Amino acid sequence: MTAPSPTKIIAVHLNYRSRAEQRGRTPDVPSYFLKPPSSLAGDGDPIVRPRGTELLTFEGEIAAIVGRRARNVSPDEGAAYIGWFAPANDVGLYDFRWVDRGSSLLSKGQDGFTPLGEAVPAGEVDPAALTLRTRVNGEVAQEDVSANMIFPFGFLIADLSRFITLEPGDIILTGTPAGSRPVEPGDVVEVEVEGLGRIRNTIVDADRDIPGFGAQPNATPSARAAALGVSTERPVVLSEEAKAILRTVSTATLMTQLRRRGIRDTFMKGLRPTRPDLRLLGYAHTLRYVPLREDVRDADGAELNAQKRAVESIGPEEVLVIDARQNPDAGTIGDILTARALARGAAGIVTDGGLRDSAAVAQLDIPTYYQAPHAGVLGLIHYPLESNVPVACGGTLVLPNDVIVGDAEGVLALPAALAEEVARDALEQEEQEAWALERVLAGDSIRGIFPLSDARRPEYEEWRASGRPRADDRQEHRS
């Protein structure tokens, strides 16, 4: 028997622990949105990205398809009402997120935005042991198991059936793991559920413009952050100008600017870079270690501990900041997990503990800061407890989504709300210092030059108007 056509498609907002940690919140109860049946597509069908948009994302999911009418069933009974499972892709277009106001109709419900694979009878699979894997152009972008779902299949059926009659063929999209991100025309997205099969679709450009009436696409900073999988609570998304500045100004200059704003010290003490040639810039994705206690460790039944979940949930432009209590007597991360973070787009790693496989990590193109090398595994003294919480790293407070900046000297946390103005003033400070150095090398006294006096300011302004120093000039002066 094949699955009948659905009367409705219901999607779960947040249901994998890795995704919840990436978003910085774990829901107490499931929440849902509707997608129209006209959004269904099949294997090989193109996924059309409308012209003028840029934030089209994939979300590999396990679809649970209702086998018989369900109304007011219990959580223990819910799984028995599932007739089939199938791989699915819950495609989203975040450029229209601004207009949906929670409905997700325009951002999630467009024609072709629910590719669905072949349905497999539920009795042929173990729903508690399904592996979900999404590849983009052959590279794994998402991978998790159904055991890591926050709300299991049967609970979802029961929860919905309290108020909504579920008919045979109705589709429940049961959530996506961490790793969703924007894709481009030409990219091939493949969602596989081991034991169920796979569905493969290519992203293509629309062949016509969006009509000029009605809502138009708008890639707002919050939409961009959500599409990249970062916390929707992020207070700031840096401008490209601020990013460019923060990749050149020194941590010493940033410390000066923070002190002028009453923030005395956010420099993480005792940390060294594996790659002094690489600059670090990104948003803090925090991870907290506590002292190992064997009964707590042994009671943790999750397939992935908090360390591995943090690595599997980190997103582009994020920095994994590890609070290891400034204890270097065991490794806190090694080359394999560092490489995995790099593959997921992480901007860097910072730990105030030991670094395992330090020579191998130094070969990777990812800025990594650590206290000391140590060959021992973290389980000797550390237990990874939780992520995306305030932590202490290198003796300073780091909040989730702080801006993390590192250079050859070290690494600091920059409060996100101050990042734009600090970047602007840091650039001005370094230009003044470049002029001061030039004058001192020419034989001038430091009087009126460092710091700059009102009397010498016209001279500085004339020099500045003649052409600002290049970023690499500032780096050369500093070294």
Buried (B, 14 or more C-beta within 10 A) or exposed (E): EEBBEBBBBBBBBBBBBBBBBBBBEEBEEBEBBBBBBEBBBEBEBBBBBBEEBBBBBBBBBBBBBBBEEBEEBEBEBBBBBBBBBBBBBBBBBBBBBBBBEEEBBBBBBBEBBBBBBBBBBBEEBEBEEBBBBBBBEEEBBBBBBBBBBBBBBBBBBBBBBEEBBBBBBBBBBBBBBBBBBBBEBEBBBBBBBBEBBBBBBBBBEBEEEBEEEEEBBBBBEBBBBBBBBBBEEBEBBBEEEBBBBBBBBBBBBBBBBBEEEEBEEBBBEBBBBBBEEBBBBBBBBBBBBBEBEEEEEEEEEEEBBBBBBBBBBBBBBBBBBBBBBBBBBBBBBBBEBBBBBBEBBBBBBBBBBBBBBBEBBBEBEBBBBBBBBBEEBBBEBBBBBBBBEEBBBBBBEBBBBBBBBBBBBBBBBBBBEBBBEBBBBBBBBBBBBBBBBBBEEEEBEEEBBBEBEEEBEEBBEEBBEEEBBEBEBBBEBBE
